[in-house]
Amino acid sequence: MRALDAIAHSLRVGQLHPTAVLNTLIDAENEGGLSAVRQLERHLSRSADALSARQHPHRELAQIWLSATRAYLVERAEQRRAV
């Protein structure tokens, strides 16, 4: 999944841009639907916990990715209900 590569790169370099986050989530949905985004959310949840436990210097970025992914899923669910 390309989304995981983008997230890993972001965590390695310690930088994150909001547009890159949104584009990554849209790409993940385009590749595998909302189930792929949910799978990404589960992966990020485990990863954020692991990075926090290890006191990784970019653990805050992992939490931002996780929060953004959850917000994306909530927004998509609201959009589906509105239609």
MOTAMO-V412402 format. One record per backbone hydrogen bond with DSSP energy under -1.0 kcal/mol. CO is the residue of the C=O (numbers start at 1). NH is the residue of the N-H. If there is no record, write none. Layout:
[[CO/NH] [CO/NH]]
This chain:
[[1/5] [2/6] [3/7] [4/8] [5/9] [6/10] [7/11] [8/12] [9/13] [10/14] [10/15] [17/21] [18/22] [19/23] [20/24] [21/25] [22/26] [23/27] [24/28] [25/29] [26/30] [27/31] [28/32] [29/33] [33/37] [34/38] [35/39] [36/40] [37/41] [38/42] [39/43] [40/44] [41/45] [42/46] [43/47] [44/48] [45/49] [46/50] [47/51] [48/52] [49/53] [50/54] [51/56] [52/55] [56/59] [58/62] [59/63] [60/64] [61/65] [62/66] [63/67] [64/68] [65/69] [66/70] [67/71] [68/72] [69/73] [70/74] [71/75] [72/76] [73/77] [74/78] [75/79] [76/80] [77/81] [78/82] [79/83]]
